[in-house]
Amino acid sequence: MTNKKLDQKIIKEFKLDELTNELIDFIGYASVALNHSIDAKRMRLLAQLLADELINKKRFNKLYLYQIGVAIKEGVIYCDFEPFLNLRTFIRLVIEHKQKINEAYYQVHTLNRKPEEVPYYQEPKKLLK
């Protein structure tokens, strides 16, 4: 799927085409997991729409690429609604996963739990401005 170096990049570090190419793998996984068929042209368009949303919405730009993959993989299997291969589903899965990440951050930084004990915790990347 993705390589380790790209997994450790946050969304705002990607260019649209680069992120689109990475998201195609996640959408392909979702397609197989949901037993939905999608042609390559539509898969690329869906990946491009998702990449555009992730890059241009501030609420997502500090997530790591691998976290988007986890959101989609876990989401299509364990979500409490009937997932479809559309932009709305993928954004909903990312939002739900981001809530888990935010809760993990709260557990570590406010309640002083050990980071290794908290699922979904990822030390924030320090960015130079």
N, C-alpha and C positions, 0 to 999 in steps of 0.2 A: 504494500500500500504506500504510505508515505515514508520518507526516510527520517532518521533521528534529527538531523539538522533542521529540517522543515518543521518537524513536530514542535521544536522549541522556539519557533517564531510566533510572535503574536500577530493577530489579524491586521493591525495597522501597519505592519512591516511588509505586507504583501502588496504587489501590484494586482490589478483586477484579473489579468490573464493568468498569472501564476496561481492565484487562489482558485480561480475557476477550474484549472487543470487538476488541482488537488481535490476539490470537492466532487469531481466526477467519480472518483473512487468511492466516496461515501454514499453518493446517490446510487451508484451501481449496487453497493451492498444492500441498501434499503430496498431497491427494486427486487433483488433476489429474496431477501428476507420476507418481504410482503407478497411474494409471488405475483408481482405486477410486471408486465413487459413494457419497455420504453425503448424507443429507437434512439440511436446515437445523437441525432440532431436535437431532439427534445431533451435528452439528458444534458447535453452541453448548454442548451438555453436555460434549463432549470438551474444548473450549476452557476451560470453567469448571473442569473437573477439573485440567487442566494449569496454569491460573492459580493455583488453590489450592495445588498442589504447589510451584510456583515461589515464591510469596509466603511460604509457611509453612515452607519448608526453608532454613535459614541458608546452606547451601552454594550456593544460587542467588541470594540476594537482592542481591548486588553486581554481578550481570551486567546489562548494558545490554539494552534491548529488541531493538535491532538484532542483538545477538549471539545471541539466541534465534532470530531469523529466519534468520541465517546457519547456525546449528546444524541447523535443520530443512531448509532449502533444500539445503545441501551434503550433509546426512545422507541424505536420501531418494535422492539421486543416486549418492553415492559410498560408502555404507556397505558393510561386508563381510558383512552379513546381510540376509535378506529382510524389509524393513520392512512394517509393517502400520499401519493408521490406528487406533492405540490409545494409551492413556496410557503404557504400558510402552515402546513404541518411541520416543515423543517424549522421555521422560525419559532414555532411553539415549542418544539423539542429543545432548541437552543436556549430559549428563555427559561424553561423548566430546569435545565441542567445548570444554567447560570445561577439560579436560586440556590441550588445545592452547593455550588462553589462559594457563593456569598455567605451561606450559613457556615461553611467550613472555615472561612476567613474569620468570621465572628467568633467561632469556637476557639480558634487559636489566639487571636489578637485581643479579644475582650475577656473571654473566660479562661484564658491562659492554659488551655489544653495543649498537650504535646503535639506538634505537627504530624508526627508519624502515626498517631492514634486517630487522626481525623480523616475519614474518607473524603476524597475530592479536594483536599487541600493542596494548593500549589503556591509556593512562595512567589509573590508578585515580582515581575521583572523590573529591574531598575532601569529607567530610561533617562538618557541625558537629553535636555532640551536645547 
